[in-house]
Amino acid sequence: MMQLKIQLTQKYSLSAIHQLDSHCEPEGGFHGHNFNLEVSVSGSIHEQSGLVISRDFMDHVVEKRVLLFFNKK
């Protein structure tokens, strides 16, 4: 029997900042950028849940591994 493969893609946004050096900004100010991020997970459907991954778990992983590190909103 052939395994059905699916892909789940979630979109996230984040804001990141960095400090400008004295060449760009005499007082060494901060400068920010906004980013859009798409994270995809693909694989076989789990027989019991009917999912490749739960959205809650995917959100949790992206939050802990990406957004908390970079997001400076």
Secondary structure, DSSP 8 states (H G I E B T S, - for coil): ----EEEEEEEEEEEEEEE--TTT-TT--EEEEEEEEEEEEEEE--TTT--SS-HHHHHHHHIIIIIHHH---
